[in-house]
Amino acid sequence: MRALSHILLFLFLAQSVVAKGNVYVQSTKAKLLSQPKLSADGFPLEIGEVLSPVSEQGLFVQVRTEGKMGWVSKLFVSPLPPGNQIKLGVTSNSSEAVVARQRASDFTKTAAARGLSETQKMRVRGEGELYDFESLRWLESVSSDTQTINQTATVGEEENSNILNFLFNKPELEVLKETKAEVKLGRSLAARLLKKYNLVKDSEFTEYLNGVASRMAAVSSRKDLSFRVGIIESPEINAFACPGGYIFLTTASLKKIQSESELAGIIGHEMGHIVLFHNGEFKQSNEFLDVLSSLLAPPGAEVVNAATSTVLDEMEKQLFETGRDMKLELEADEAAVTLTSQVGYSPVGLSNYLNTLSKSANIDSFKKTHPDTTIRIAKLVFFESSISSDNSSNPKDRWNEFKSKLKP
């Protein structure tokens, strides 16, 4: 039945915010602004408030709420309704999963009775040689740097308390199915990446990177994701963002960084791709089909069905060959400036790093998948002029403590 194979596809469509319907406020930094720039006058919006998009301009969307009109940054609102944060590595024991498993069992028996081949019907293939889920699970097990998290907690304590109360003290909030689908695909893409490159398993270094990321994630709209930043061994200067919150920096890239604000700028750029849905939005996962695929896989193996594998092929090609559209890359640059400045980092961190790269050798792979560096710097300088850093928080620059860990 052709309809069944169509269900298997992860459909992700990069549409405008205006075409999607309402958006939801999911950051304490969200304000209804008089103009499409963060420095404009405005008043705070409530977490969970529903806004009606009218138009877009760059990184901002014009919205209507309770008879008022204004602008809000796309980084602080989401087309997804509020949901709880996904916990990586946690196996679902919900009644829904139990029911899905029973249905899968019934389907398998019915298919056998009709002489159908389940493996052909579902086109399941494990392709274990393409993935390194073991290294990925190690990354998922590493927590954030507690010192960095504590610094975040002392800043805007009342605001942080409001969002934590909203998101985690409401028992009716569950992890969104769209979030589960995004993480499921993102995990597979990340596992493919880790099959190509060795993951540097330095817990302290990785915790530090995750701490920097957590500061920025805390002010973004993606409270449903558990962001993870990993180091991959490579002489090539590059960084990668996978759906679901997985970010990877090469050792060559890290060696070019001169300060924590530059590090934050790079992570903020990759985070921008994820927060702004540059890989599209993901339809909810069909749990019945997920469980059936699991039943047809070797014991203990991760399952990637053929339809998902096809999508991964295209996403992998984008990471290493074609790159994203220039408009999306420039938007991610602006996202980096916004996110870093909102948590106290210098807004010029990313442009300083790009300036270093513009004078560096061995950046062929970077140039292949990113716009011209001089164009990006020029755009950033213009955008930075409209941004002021949150001086109430000045993160301690600990970069030199960790840069020394990198091999010459």
Kinemage of the C-alpha trace (Angstrom):
@kinemage 1
@onewidth
@group {chain A} dominant
@subgroup {mainchain}
@vectorlist {calphas} color= white
{ca met a 1} P 0.000 0.000 0.000
{ca arg a 2} L 1.641 3.198 -1.244
{ca ala a 3} L 0.097 5.309 1.504
{ca leu a 4} L 2.021 3.312 4.109
{ca ser a 5} L 5.377 4.100 2.524
{ca his a 6} L 4.431 7.766 2.347
{ca ile a 7} L 3.774 7.798 6.091
{ca leu a 8} L 7.383 6.763 6.641
{ca leu a 9} L 8.776 9.957 5.152
{ca phe a 10} L 9.970 12.743 7.435
{ca leu a 11} L 8.398 15.722 5.743
{ca phe a 12} L 10.106 18.954 6.660
{ca leu a 13} L 9.087 22.144 4.909
{ca ala a 14} L 10.943 25.436 5.207
{ca gln a 15} L 8.012 27.851 5.112
{ca ser a 16} L 7.731 31.417 6.258
{ca val a 17} L 6.597 32.061 9.813
{ca val a 18} L 3.608 33.982 8.482
{ca ala a 19} L 2.356 30.937 6.560
{ca lys a 20} L 2.397 28.698 9.623
{ca gly a 21} L -0.256 30.358 11.770
{ca asn a 22} L 0.266 31.437 15.364
{ca val a 23} L 3.617 31.525 17.169
{ca tyr a 24} L 4.252 31.131 20.881
{ca val a 25} L 6.460 33.212 23.171
{ca gln a 26} L 9.064 30.902 24.720
{ca ser a 27} L 11.802 33.208 25.964
{ca thr a 28} L 12.039 35.722 28.798
{ca lys a 29} L 13.868 37.995 26.347
{ca ala a 30} L 10.831 38.372 24.071
{ca lys a 31} L 9.509 41.916 23.733
{ca leu a 32} L 6.905 43.522 21.501
{ca leu a 33} L 9.127 46.071 19.752
{ca ser a 34} L 8.159 49.254 17.937
{ca gln a 35} L 10.680 48.500 15.174
{ca pro a 36} L 12.420 45.351 13.836
{ca lys a 37} L 15.561 45.754 15.931
{ca leu a 38} L 16.432 44.700 19.471
{ca ser a 39} L 17.369 48.214 20.556
{ca ala a 40} L 13.872 49.543 19.755
{ca asp a 41} L 11.401 50.501 22.466
{ca gly a 42} L 9.083 47.741 23.574
{ca phe a 43} L 7.468 45.903 26.444
{ca pro a 44} L 7.958 42.341 27.702
{ca leu a 45} L 5.776 39.498 26.467
{ca glu a 46} L 4.553 36.677 28.693
{ca ile a 47} L 5.886 33.132 28.331
{ca gly a 48} L 3.296 31.066 26.467
{ca glu a 49} L 1.561 34.103 24.969
{ca val a 50} L 0.066 33.424 21.530
{ca leu a 51} L 0.956 35.865 18.751
{ca ser a 52} L -0.489 36.221 15.247
{ca pro a 53} L 2.202 36.823 12.583
{ca val a 54} L 1.524 39.536 10.009
{ca ser a 55} L 4.799 39.940 8.097
{ca glu a 56} L 8.532 39.295 8.337
{ca gln a 57} L 11.688 41.346 8.036
{ca gly a 58} L 15.007 39.581 8.424
{ca leu a 59} L 15.317 38.044 11.861
{ca phe a 60} L 12.070 39.663 13.044
{ca val a 61} L 8.391 38.911 12.626
{ca gln a 62} L 5.634 41.488 12.907
{ca val a 63} L 2.857 40.200 15.147
{ca arg a 64} L -0.525 41.145 16.509
{ca thr a 65} L -1.585 40.446 20.096
{ca glu a 66} L -4.594 41.734 22.018
{ca gly a 67} L -5.150 44.551 19.569
{ca lys a 68} L -1.510 45.655 19.599
{ca met a 69} L 0.968 45.418 16.749
{ca gly a 70} L 4.745 45.164 16.989
{ca trp a 71} L 7.874 43.195 16.184
{ca val a 72} L 9.535 40.266 17.958
{ca ser a 73} L 12.750 38.331 17.263
{ca lys a 74} L 12.243 34.893 15.704
{ca leu a 75} L 14.772 33.567 18.222
{ca phe a 76} L 12.328 34.156 21.076
{ca val a 77} L 9.139 32.691 19.600
{ca ser a 78} L 8.350 29.293 18.125
{ca pro a 79} L 5.738 27.844 15.763
{ca leu a 80} L 5.615 24.909 18.222
{ca pro a 81} L 3.477 25.256 21.357
{ca pro a 82} L 5.183 25.063 24.769
{ca gly a 83} L 6.367 21.564 25.635
{ca asn a 84} L 8.620 19.888 28.167
{ca gln a 85} L 12.324 19.377 27.488
{ca ile a 86} L 13.310 16.098 25.901
{ca lys a 87} L 15.644 13.973 28.012
{ca leu a 88} L 18.281 12.339 25.852
{ca gly a 89} L 18.906 8.649 26.348
{ca val a 90} L 15.599 8.061 28.155
{ca thr a 91} L 13.569 5.132 26.883
{ca ser a 92} L 9.836 5.685 26.723
{ca asn a 93} L 7.745 3.319 28.807
{ca ser a 94} L 4.507 5.152 28.118
{ca ser a 95} L 1.247 3.350 27.550
{ca glu a 96} L 1.323 4.751 24.009
{ca ala a 97} L 4.534 2.842 23.327
{ca val a 98} L 3.051 -0.350 24.783
{ca val a 99} L -0.030 -0.024 22.588
{ca ala a 100} L 2.149 0.688 19.549
{ca arg a 101} L 4.230 -2.414 20.258
{ca gln a 102} L 1.087 -4.549 20.464
{ca arg a 103} L -0.208 -3.113 17.195
{ca ala a 104} L 3.153 -3.773 15.579
{ca ser a 105} L 3.010 -7.369 16.748
{ca asp a 106} L -0.495 -7.745 15.333
{ca phe a 107} L 0.615 -6.223 12.036
{ca thr a 108} L 3.568 -8.596 11.801
{ca lys a 109} L 1.331 -11.628 12.365
{ca thr a 110} L -1.189 -10.398 9.782
{ca ala a 111} L 1.550 -9.738 7.231
{ca ala a 112} L 2.975 -13.227 7.754
{ca ala a 113} L -0.471 -14.765 7.310
{ca arg a 114} L -0.854 -12.961 3.998
{ca gly a 115} L 2.565 -14.051 2.800
{ca leu a 116} L 3.931 -10.505 2.829
{ca ser a 117} L 7.556 -9.686 3.525
{ca glu a 118} L 7.727 -7.211 6.390
{ca thr a 119} L 11.298 -6.257 5.560
{ca gln a 120} L 10.337 -5.451 1.982
{ca lys a 121} L 7.115 -3.776 3.060
{ca met a 122} L 8.847 -1.495 5.523
{ca arg a 123} L 12.152 -1.324 3.635
{ca val a 124} L 14.022 -1.410 6.919
{ca arg a 125} L 17.788 -1.371 6.807
{ca gly a 126} L 20.037 -0.892 9.777
{ca glu a 127} L 23.099 0.308 7.841
{ca gly a 128} L 25.184 -0.018 11.003
{ca glu a 129} L 28.402 0.675 9.124
{ca leu a 130} L 27.256 4.268 8.506
{ca tyr a 131} L 26.583 5.242 12.124
{ca asp a 132} L 28.400 5.572 15.427
{ca phe a 133} L 25.636 5.690 18.040
{ca glu a 134} L 27.995 4.550 20.785
{ca ser a 135} L 30.040 7.761 20.619
{ca leu a 136} L 26.840 9.772 20.370
{ca arg a 137} L 25.512 8.210 23.569
{ca trp a 138} L 28.767 9.214 25.290
{ca leu a 139} L 28.183 12.840 24.216
{ca glu a 140} L 24.593 12.695 25.439
{ca ser a 141} L 25.788 11.479 28.829
{ca val a 142} L 28.031 14.511 29.389
{ca ser a 143} L 26.390 17.284 31.393
{ca ser a 144} L 26.948 21.034 31.180
{ca asp a 145} L 29.664 22.871 33.094
{ca thr a 146} L 28.058 23.548 36.493
{ca gln a 147} L 30.063 26.750 36.968
{ca thr a 148} L 28.671 28.204 33.763
{ca ile a 149} L 25.139 27.141 34.656
{ca asn a 150} L 25.449 28.724 38.093
{ca gln a 151} L 26.556 31.973 36.466
{ca thr a 152} L 23.382 31.873 34.389
{ca ala a 153} L 21.229 31.243 37.433
{ca thr a 154} L 22.468 34.373 39.171
{ca val a 155} L 21.507 36.588 36.268
{ca gly a 156} L 17.866 37.556 35.824
{ca glu a 157} L 16.931 35.102 38.553
{ca glu a 158} L 13.294 36.184 38.576
{ca glu a 159} L 13.010 35.810 34.791
{ca asn a 160} L 14.637 32.376 34.833
{ca ser a 161} L 12.319 31.345 37.650
{ca asn a 162} L 9.286 32.391 35.610
{ca ile a 163} L 10.189 30.270 32.623
{ca leu a 164} L 11.214 27.269 34.718
{ca asn a 165} L 7.921 27.433 36.582
{ca phe a 166} L 6.029 27.659 33.320
{ca leu a 167} L 7.802 24.830 31.574
{ca phe a 168} L 8.528 22.323 34.290
{ca asn a 169} L 5.944 22.823 37.036
{ca lys a 170} L 2.996 22.080 34.798
{ca pro a 171} L 2.318 18.329 34.740
{ca glu a 172} L 0.176 18.614 31.598
{ca leu a 173} L 3.204 19.622 29.502
{ca glu a 174} L 4.801 16.698 27.659
{ca val a 175} L 7.599 16.440 25.146
{ca leu a 176} L 6.116 17.416 21.791
{ca lys a 177} L 5.896 14.681 19.188
{ca glu a 178} L 7.418 17.076 16.671
{ca thr a 179} L 10.409 17.462 19.001
{ca lys a 180} L 10.774 13.682 19.283
{ca ala a 181} L 10.716 13.375 15.483
{ca glu a 182} L 13.336 16.116 15.089
{ca val a 183} L 15.667 14.567 17.666
{ca lys a 184} L 15.227 11.103 16.177
{ca leu a 185} L 16.403 12.321 12.771
{ca gly a 186} L 19.065 14.605 14.229
{ca arg a 187} L 20.547 11.751 16.297
{ca ser a 188} L 20.927 9.654 13.165
{ca leu a 189} L 22.617 12.487 11.265
{ca ala a 190} L 24.935 13.131 14.236
{ca ala a 191} L 25.771 9.417 14.418
{ca arg a 192} L 26.696 9.497 10.735
{ca leu a 193} L 28.965 12.465 11.371
{ca leu a 194} L 30.688 10.612 14.207
{ca lys a 195} L 31.326 7.661 11.905
{ca lys a 196} L 33.338 10.011 9.671
{ca tyr a 197} L 35.212 11.802 12.458
{ca asn a 198} L 36.510 10.646 15.821
{ca leu a 199} L 34.731 12.231 18.763
{ca val a 200} L 37.158 13.743 21.292
{ca lys a 201} L 35.989 12.200 24.562
{ca asp a 202} L 37.286 14.806 26.987
{ca ser a 203} L 34.526 15.155 29.591
{ca glu a 204} L 35.792 18.398 31.155
{ca phe a 205} L 36.287 20.154 27.802
{ca thr a 206} L 32.920 18.937 26.526
{ca glu a 207} L 31.147 20.038 29.715
{ca tyr a 208} L 32.655 23.495 29.273
{ca leu a 209} L 31.398 23.768 25.678
{ca asn a 210} L 27.942 22.560 26.709
{ca gly a 211} L 27.919 25.156 29.478
{ca val a 212} L 28.521 27.962 26.970
{ca ala a 213} L 25.749 26.562 24.771
{ca ser a 214} L 23.369 26.242 27.727
{ca arg a 215} L 23.672 29.948 28.508
{ca met a 216} L 22.393 30.827 25.038
{ca ala a 217} L 19.841 28.023 24.820
{ca ala a 218} L 18.304 29.337 28.042
{ca val a 219} L 17.261 32.596 26.345
{ca ser a 220} L 16.150 31.016 23.048
{ca ser a 221} L 12.752 29.607 22.133
{ca arg a 222} L 13.944 25.988 21.977
{ca lys a 223} L 13.405 24.979 25.594
{ca asp a 224} L 12.208 21.616 24.277
{ca leu a 225} L 15.720 20.593 23.163
{ca ser a 226} L 18.721 19.392 25.181
{ca phe a 227} L 21.585 20.946 23.213
{ca arg a 228} L 24.843 18.994 23.003
{ca val a 229} L 28.176 20.313 21.681
{ca gly a 230} L 30.902 17.845 20.739
{ca ile a 231} L 34.510 18.092 19.544
{ca ile a 232} L 35.500 16.117 16.459
{ca glu a 233} L 39.081 15.444 15.387
{ca ser a 234} L 39.754 17.044 12.011
{ca pro a 235} L 42.421 19.238 10.346
{ca glu a 236} L 39.608 21.014 8.479
{ca ile a 237} L 38.136 24.240 9.846
{ca asn a 238} L 34.391 23.750 10.115
{ca ala a 239} L 31.398 23.375 12.424
{ca phe a 240} L 28.173 21.420 11.977
{ca ala a 241} L 24.603 21.714 13.240
{ca cys a 242} L 22.266 18.729 13.216
{ca pro a 243} L 18.519 18.905 13.962
{ca gly a 244} L 17.527 18.250 17.540
{ca gly a 245} L 20.321 20.294 19.134
{ca tyr a 246} L 23.527 18.484 18.128
{ca ile a 247} L 26.480 20.790 17.355
{ca phe a 248} L 30.019 19.736 16.434
{ca leu a 249} L 33.219 21.798 16.233
{ca thr a 250} L 36.405 20.517 14.613
{ca thr a 251} L 39.688 20.676 16.502
{ca ala a 252} L 41.112 22.857 13.717
{ca ser a 253} L 38.307 25.371 14.276
{ca leu a 254} L 38.893 25.449 18.028
{ca lys a 255} L 42.595 26.189 17.539
{ca lys a 256} L 41.695 29.437 15.731
{ca ile a 257} L 39.538 30.748 18.583
{ca gln a 258} L 41.049 33.551 20.695
{ca ser a 259} L 38.354 34.138 23.337
{ca glu a 260} L 35.209 32.701 24.865
{ca ser a 261} L 33.110 35.326 23.075
{ca glu a 262} L 34.421 33.974 19.754
{ca leu a 263} L 33.593 30.441 20.882
{ca ala a 264} L 30.099 31.586 21.849
{ca gly a 265} L 29.718 33.236 18.444
{ca ile a 266} L 30.491 30.003 16.598
{ca ile a 267} L 28.202 27.927 18.807
{ca gly a 268} L 25.544 30.643 18.526
{ca his a 269} L 25.705 30.485 14.726
{ca glu a 270} L 25.164 26.718 14.680
{ca met a 271} L 22.465 27.027 17.348
{ca gly a 272} L 20.782 29.637 15.172
{ca his a 273} L 20.327 27.082 12.388
{ca ile a 274} L 18.539 24.785 14.844
{ca val a 275} L 16.461 27.402 16.683
{ca leu a 276} L 15.308 28.959 13.405
{ca phe a 277} L 14.321 25.584 11.893
{ca his a 278} L 16.751 25.903 8.984
{ca asn a 279} L 16.356 22.169 8.408
{ca gly a 280} L 12.585 22.664 8.345
{ca glu a 281} L 9.943 21.497 10.772
{ca phe a 282} L 9.358 17.841 11.412
{ca lys a 283} L 6.081 16.013 11.356
{ca gln a 284} L 5.343 13.991 14.448
{ca ser a 285} L 6.891 10.557 14.516
{ca asn a 286} L 4.612 7.602 13.820
{ca glu a 287} L 5.279 5.487 16.911
{ca phe a 288} L 3.597 2.401 15.477
{ca leu a 289} L 5.989 2.346 12.532
{ca asp a 290} L 8.978 3.137 14.765
{ca val a 291} L 8.225 0.124 16.955
{ca leu a 292} L 7.609 -2.137 13.987
{ca ser a 293} L 10.971 -1.126 12.536
{ca ser a 294} L 12.579 -1.957 15.878
{ca leu a 295} L 11.023 -5.410 15.864
{ca leu a 296} L 12.510 -6.111 12.455
{ca ala a 297} L 15.995 -4.948 13.399
{ca pro a 298} L 18.810 -7.015 14.939
{ca pro a 299} L 18.637 -7.183 18.757
{ca gly a 300} L 20.013 -4.034 20.397
{ca ala a 301} L 20.506 -2.210 17.104
{ca glu a 302} L 19.468 1.347 16.318
{ca val a 303} L 17.041 1.466 13.402
{ca val a 304} L 17.067 3.824 10.446
{ca asn a 305} L 14.433 3.006 7.856
{ca ala a 306} L 15.002 3.541 4.147
{ca ala a 307} L 12.879 6.677 3.876
{ca thr a 308} L 14.761 8.319 6.742
{ca ser a 309} L 18.063 7.172 5.252
{ca thr a 310} L 17.208 8.984 2.014
{ca val a 311} L 16.533 12.208 3.915
{ca leu a 312} L 19.809 11.769 5.803
{ca asp a 313} L 21.685 11.381 2.519
{ca glu a 314} L 20.447 14.800 1.415
{ca met a 315} L 21.188 16.449 4.759
{ca glu a 316} L 24.675 14.959 4.831
{ca lys a 317} L 25.299 16.272 1.318
{ca gln a 318} L 24.281 19.731 2.506
{ca leu a 319} L 26.729 19.565 5.444
{ca phe a 320} L 29.748 18.555 3.360
{ca glu a 321} L 29.103 19.660 -0.214
{ca thr a 322} L 26.365 22.127 -1.059
{ca gly a 323} L 25.984 24.113 2.161
{ca arg a 324} L 22.883 26.089 3.085
{ca asp a 325} L 21.408 29.017 1.203
{ca met a 326} L 23.303 32.283 1.791
{ca lys a 327} L 20.192 33.893 3.274
{ca leu a 328} L 20.050 31.196 5.978
{ca glu a 329} L 23.757 31.503 6.756
{ca leu a 330} L 23.500 35.277 7.175
{ca glu a 331} L 20.415 34.802 9.328
{ca ala a 332} L 22.361 32.364 11.534
{ca asp a 333} L 25.129 34.975 11.831
{ca glu a 334} L 22.597 37.497 13.127
{ca ala a 335} L 21.205 34.852 15.470
{ca ala a 336} L 24.703 34.338 16.901
{ca val a 337} L 25.116 38.054 17.591
{ca thr a 338} L 21.695 38.221 19.253
{ca leu a 339} L 22.118 35.129 21.421
{ca thr a 340} L 25.654 35.950 22.568
{ca ser a 341} L 24.807 39.556 23.426
{ca gln a 342} L 21.723 38.530 25.387
{ca val a 343} L 23.839 36.532 27.847
{ca gly a 344} L 26.675 39.050 28.243
{ca tyr a 345} L 29.194 38.068 25.578
{ca ser a 346} L 30.651 40.655 23.227
{ca pro a 347} L 28.506 40.863 20.069
{ca val a 348} L 31.657 41.069 17.907
{ca gly a 349} L 32.938 37.607 18.827
{ca leu a 350} L 31.804 35.923 15.601
{ca ser a 351} L 33.044 38.691 13.318
{ca asn a 352} L 36.436 38.633 15.074
{ca tyr a 353} L 36.653 34.886 14.462
{ca leu a 354} L 35.664 35.253 10.801
{ca asn a 355} L 38.303 37.953 10.397
{ca thr a 356} L 40.910 35.451 11.635
{ca leu a 357} L 39.637 32.839 9.175
{ca ser a 358} L 39.805 35.290 6.277
{ca lys a 359} L 43.578 35.381 6.789
{ca ser a 360} L 43.972 31.635 7.333
{ca ala a 361} L 44.901 28.734 5.093
{ca asn a 362} L 43.231 25.309 5.021
{ca ile a 363} L 39.683 26.640 4.900
{ca asp a 364} L 38.658 25.057 1.580
{ca ser a 365} L 35.942 22.874 3.138
{ca phe a 366} L 34.655 25.908 5.065
{ca lys a 367} L 34.489 28.036 1.907
{ca lys a 368} L 32.713 25.220 0.082
{ca thr a 369} L 29.734 25.267 2.410
{ca his a 370} L 29.648 28.908 3.592
{ca pro a 371} L 29.252 32.332 1.925
{ca asp a 372} L 32.283 34.533 1.295
{ca thr a 373} L 33.776 35.552 4.642
{ca thr a 374} L 34.171 39.219 3.689
{ca ile a 375} L 30.452 39.453 2.876
{ca arg a 376} L 29.553 37.896 6.224
{ca ile a 377} L 31.831 40.262 8.143
{ca ala a 378} L 30.373 43.316 6.378
{ca lys a 379} L 26.817 42.209 7.193
{ca leu a 380} L 27.773 41.464 10.802
{ca val a 381} L 29.395 44.851 11.354
{ca phe a 382} L 26.174 46.526 10.239
{ca phe a 383} L 24.018 44.302 12.481
{ca glu a 384} L 26.353 44.600 15.476
{ca ser a 385} L 25.875 48.369 15.477
{ca ser a 386} L 22.237 47.852 16.500
{ca ile a 387} L 23.087 45.442 19.332
{ca ser a 388} L 24.188 46.154 22.869
{ca ser a 389} L 25.497 43.431 25.163
{ca asp a 390} L 23.655 42.626 28.397
{ca asn a 391} L 26.140 44.161 30.812
{ca ser a 392} L 24.336 42.674 33.816
{ca ser a 393} L 26.134 39.425 32.975
{ca asn a 394} L 29.806 39.245 32.133
{ca pro a 395} L 30.815 35.591 31.786
{ca lys a 396} L 34.314 34.812 32.982
{ca asp a 397} L 36.496 34.075 29.965
{ca arg a 398} L 37.823 30.576 30.611
{ca trp a 399} L 38.823 29.772 27.033
{ca asn a 400} L 42.580 29.749 27.616
{ca glu a 401} L 42.132 27.086 30.315
{ca phe a 402} L 40.833 24.716 27.655
{ca lys a 403} L 42.620 25.834 24.493
{ca ser a 404} L 45.844 24.464 25.986
{ca lys a 405} L 44.277 20.990 25.848
{ca leu a 406} L 44.291 21.048 22.042
{ca lys a 407} L 47.178 19.248 20.404
{ca pro a 408} L 49.499 21.517 18.347
